[in-house]
Amino acid sequence: MDEPHVLLTNDDGIDSPGLARLYERLTESVDVTVVAPAEDHSGLGRKNSYAVEVRDHEWGRVVEGTPADCVAYGLRGLAAKPDLVVSGPNPGPNIALHRLGRSGTVGAAIEAAHLGTPAVAVSAYDPVGGELDDPTAASFARTVEFTAALAERLPGSGAFDAVDYLTVHVPTERAEDPQVRVTRPNEAFDVTVSEDGTTARIEDRSYDPLREDRDAEFPPDETDTDRRALADGDVSVSPLRVTDRVVESAALADALNGLELA
């Protein structure tokens, strides 16, 4: 096929050093248009704004809105029709099933998939702290190189014939013998709640891989989870779909049988 066209976005904003590093690398091998938020919109999932201000940027467009707004505008508001949407790189992991609905990075990929364009949501993972503290462009070096390889290889490959989007995690440090593993999002999840007067603080307990101070009570991961791959120093690639078949449930059918409407 011709040179792939990539729509690049993120949830950390147009000024993110990771976005700049990834844009520069992608332009070496693919056609790239950036449509990114004006500011940080982390943790908003697929929230949309209905009406947004848009302004020109040397790389494409800046949107006064969410990552999902950026994808919607990029796929339906511009003349070009991208072959792939790349969202990220995020300066910290979006591992586990519960993050799929929360993350703005992943939310952008899900929005793209709903609009019929395959997508990759990519995140960097610091093996020491999970999140990247004060990230610079150099912090994303390994993540950017792997993402560029995906952008070059995946369009036209058939990889998305049965897959809508990928969540990808790349450790910032190279393991002794790193592998690329096809994984599934870890399903273990819980929260802790602490109260101080009228304020309740709600914190995830299953965010960082194998952090004993948070995850001691959770069972060990099976070998095919994203969390386990990162704990082993490997790259995690989770192929996902936004829709699935309706699940048949005899118990639900029985519960609804004879239910009368008021």
C-alpha positions as CSV (number, residue, x, y, z in Angstrom):
1,M,0.0,0.0,0.0
2,D,1.0,3.7,-0.2
3,E,2.6,5.4,2.7
4,P,0.2,5.0,5.7
5,H,-1.6,8.1,7.0
6,V,-1.6,8.3,10.8
7,L,-3.8,10.5,12.9
8,L,-1.8,11.3,16.1
9,T,-3.5,12.5,19.3
10,N,-3.0,12.1,23.1
11,D,-4.6,13.1,26.4
12,D,-1.7,15.1,27.8
13,G,-2.0,18.0,25.4
14,I,-0.3,19.5,22.4
15,D,2.8,20.5,24.4
16,S,3.5,17.0,25.7
17,P,7.2,16.1,25.1
18,G,6.1,12.6,24.3
19,L,3.8,13.8,21.5
20,A,6.6,15.9,20.0
21,R,9.1,13.0,20.1
22,L,6.6,10.6,18.5
23,Y,5.5,13.1,15.8
24,E,9.1,13.7,14.8
25,R,9.8,9.9,14.6
26,L,6.6,9.1,12.7
27,T,7.3,11.7,10.0
28,E,10.4,9.7,9.0
29,S,8.3,6.9,7.6
30,V,4.5,7.7,7.5
31,D,2.2,10.6,6.7
32,V,1.1,12.2,10.0
33,T,-1.6,14.7,11.0
34,V,-1.8,15.8,14.6
35,V,-5.1,16.7,16.2
36,A,-4.4,17.1,20.0
37,P,-6.0,18.7,23.0
38,A,-4.9,22.2,23.9
39,E,-4.5,21.1,27.6
40,D,-4.1,17.9,29.7
41,H,-7.3,15.9,29.7
42,S,-6.1,12.7,31.4
43,G,-8.6,10.4,32.9
44,L,-11.7,11.5,30.9
45,G,-12.3,8.3,29.0
46,R,-14.5,9.0,25.9
47,K,-16.0,12.2,27.2
48,N,-17.0,14.5,24.4
49,S,-17.8,18.2,24.3
50,Y,-20.3,18.6,21.4
51,A,-18.9,22.0,20.4
52,V,-15.2,22.8,20.5
53,E,-12.9,25.6,19.3
54,V,-10.2,24.5,16.8
55,R,-7.1,26.3,15.7
56,D,-4.4,25.6,13.2
57,H,-1.0,24.2,14.3
58,E,2.1,23.5,12.3
59,W,1.5,19.8,12.8
60,G,-2.3,19.9,12.2
61,R,-4.9,21.1,14.6
62,V,-5.3,22.0,18.3
63,V,-8.7,21.3,19.8
64,E,-10.1,22.9,23.0
65,G,-11.6,19.7,24.0
66,T,-11.1,16.1,24.9
67,P,-9.1,13.2,23.3
68,A,-12.4,11.8,21.9
69,D,-13.2,15.3,20.5
70,C,-9.9,15.3,18.7
71,V,-10.4,11.9,17.1
72,A,-14.0,12.8,16.0
73,Y,-12.7,16.0,14.5
74,G,-9.7,14.3,12.9
75,L,-11.7,11.5,11.3
76,R,-14.8,13.4,10.3
77,G,-13.7,17.1,10.1
78,L,-10.7,16.8,7.9
79,A,-10.5,15.8,4.2
80,A,-7.8,13.2,4.8
81,K,-8.9,9.7,5.8
82,P,-6.3,8.1,8.1
83,D,-5.4,4.5,8.0
84,L,-4.6,4.4,11.7
85,V,-5.1,6.5,14.8
86,V,-2.3,6.5,17.3
87,S,-3.0,7.9,20.8
88,G,-0.2,8.7,23.1
89,P,2.4,8.1,24.3
90,N,1.1,8.4,27.8
91,P,3.6,9.0,30.6
92,G,2.5,6.0,32.7
93,P,0.6,2.8,32.3
94,N,-3.1,2.2,31.5
95,I,-3.0,-1.5,32.4
96,A,-5.9,-3.6,33.5
97,L,-9.5,-3.8,32.4
98,H,-10.8,-1.0,34.6
99,R,-8.6,1.5,32.9
100,L,-10.2,1.1,29.5
101,G,-13.2,3.2,30.4
102,R,-11.2,5.8,32.4
103,S,-8.2,6.6,30.3
104,G,-8.2,9.5,27.9
105,T,-5.4,7.8,25.9
106,V,-7.5,4.6,25.5
107,G,-10.7,6.6,25.1
108,A,-9.3,8.2,22.0
109,A,-8.6,4.8,20.5
110,I,-12.0,3.5,21.4
111,E,-13.6,6.6,19.8
112,A,-11.6,5.8,16.6
113,A,-12.7,2.2,16.6
114,H,-16.4,3.2,16.9
115,L,-15.8,5.4,13.9
116,G,-14.4,2.6,11.9
117,T,-10.7,3.4,12.0
118,P,-8.2,1.0,13.8
119,A,-6.3,2.5,16.6
120,V,-3.3,2.0,19.0
121,A,-3.3,3.5,22.5
122,V,0.3,3.5,23.6
123,S,1.7,4.1,27.1
124,A,5.2,4.1,28.6
125,Y,5.9,2.3,31.9
126,D,8.7,3.1,34.4
127,P,9.7,-0.3,36.0
128,V,10.5,1.6,39.3
129,G,7.7,4.0,39.8
130,G,5.1,3.2,37.2
131,E,4.4,6.8,36.2
132,L,7.2,8.8,34.6
133,D,8.2,11.6,36.9
134,D,8.9,14.9,35.0
135,P,9.1,13.2,31.6
136,T,11.2,14.6,28.8
137,A,11.3,13.6,25.2
138,A,14.1,11.2,26.0
139,S,11.9,9.4,28.5
140,F,9.8,8.1,25.6
141,A,12.6,6.8,23.4
142,R,11.8,3.1,23.5
143,T,8.1,3.7,23.4
144,V,8.4,5.9,20.4
145,E,10.5,3.5,18.4
146,F,8.1,0.6,19.1
147,T,5.1,2.7,18.2
148,A,6.7,3.8,14.9
149,A,7.4,0.2,14.0
150,L,3.7,-0.6,14.6
151,A,2.6,2.4,12.5
152,E,4.8,1.3,9.7
153,R,3.8,-2.4,9.8
154,L,0.1,-2.6,10.8
155,P,-1.8,-0.7,8.2
156,G,-2.8,-3.1,5.3
157,S,-1.4,-6.1,7.2
158,G,-4.8,-7.6,8.1
159,A,-3.9,-7.3,11.8
160,F,-7.2,-5.4,12.5
161,D,-9.5,-7.8,10.6
162,A,-10.8,-9.1,13.9
163,V,-9.4,-6.5,16.2
164,D,-10.7,-2.9,16.7
165,Y,-7.8,-1.4,18.7
166,L,-4.7,-2.2,20.6
167,T,-3.5,-1.1,24.0
168,V,0.3,-1.1,24.0
169,H,2.7,-0.7,27.0
170,V,6.5,-0.3,26.6
171,P,8.9,-0.3,29.6
172,T,11.2,2.6,29.6
173,E,14.1,0.4,30.5
174,R,15.3,-2.5,28.4
175,A,15.1,-5.9,30.1
176,E,17.9,-8.5,29.6
177,D,15.9,-10.4,27.0
178,P,12.8,-8.3,26.2
179,Q,9.9,-9.9,24.4
180,V,6.7,-8.6,22.7
181,R,3.8,-10.4,24.2
182,V,0.2,-10.5,23.1
183,T,-1.8,-10.1,26.4
184,R,-5.2,-9.4,27.9
185,P,-6.0,-6.7,30.4
186,N,-5.7,-7.8,34.0
187,E,-9.1,-8.1,35.7
188,A,-8.1,-7.7,39.4
189,F,-9.4,-4.4,40.7
190,D,-10.5,-2.8,44.0
191,V,-10.4,0.6,45.7
192,T,-9.7,1.8,49.1
193,V,-11.7,4.6,50.7
194,S,-10.4,6.9,53.5
195,E,-12.4,9.7,55.0
196,D,-11.3,13.0,56.5
197,G,-14.2,15.0,57.7
198,T,-16.6,15.4,54.8
199,T,-13.9,14.3,52.2
200,A,-13.7,10.8,51.0
201,R,-10.5,9.8,49.2
202,I,-11.0,6.9,46.8
203,E,-7.8,5.3,45.4
204,D,-7.2,2.4,43.0
205,R,-5.4,-0.6,44.5
206,S,-4.4,-2.4,41.3
207,Y,-2.7,0.2,39.2
208,D,1.1,-0.5,39.2
209,P,2.5,-3.9,38.4
210,L,3.4,-6.0,41.4
211,R,3.6,-3.1,43.9
212,E,3.4,-5.0,47.2
213,D,2.2,-1.9,49.1
214,R,-0.9,-1.8,46.9
215,D,-1.4,-5.2,45.5
216,A,-0.4,-7.6,48.2
217,E,-3.8,-9.2,48.6
218,F,-4.3,-9.8,44.9
219,P,-3.5,-13.2,43.5
220,P,-0.5,-13.5,41.1
221,D,-1.2,-12.7,37.5
222,E,-1.5,-15.4,34.9
223,T,1.2,-15.2,32.3
224,D,-1.0,-13.7,29.6
225,T,-1.9,-10.4,31.3
226,D,-0.6,-6.9,30.5
227,R,0.4,-6.5,34.2
228,R,2.5,-9.7,34.2
229,A,4.2,-8.8,30.9
230,L,5.3,-5.4,32.3
231,A,6.5,-7.0,35.6
232,D,8.7,-9.2,33.5
233,G,10.1,-6.3,31.6
234,D,8.3,-7.2,28.3
235,V,6.3,-5.1,25.9
236,S,2.5,-5.8,26.3
237,V,0.2,-5.6,23.3
238,S,-3.5,-6.3,24.0
239,P,-5.9,-6.7,21.0
240,L,-9.4,-5.5,21.9
241,R,-12.8,-5.0,20.5
242,V,-15.3,-2.2,21.3
243,T,-18.4,-4.4,20.7
244,D,-19.1,-8.1,21.3
245,R,-22.0,-10.5,20.7
246,V,-24.9,-10.4,23.1
247,V,-24.4,-13.0,25.8
248,E,-27.2,-15.4,26.3
249,S,-28.3,-15.6,30.0
250,A,-31.0,-18.0,31.1
251,A,-31.0,-16.6,34.6
252,L,-31.6,-13.1,33.2
253,A,-34.4,-14.3,31.0
254,D,-36.0,-16.0,34.0
255,A,-35.6,-12.8,36.1
256,L,-37.4,-10.7,33.4
257,N,-40.1,-13.2,32.7
258,G,-43.4,-11.8,33.7
259,L,-42.0,-8.5,34.7
260,E,-44.8,-5.9,34.4
261,L,-44.3,-2.3,33.5
262,A,-46.0,0.4,35.6
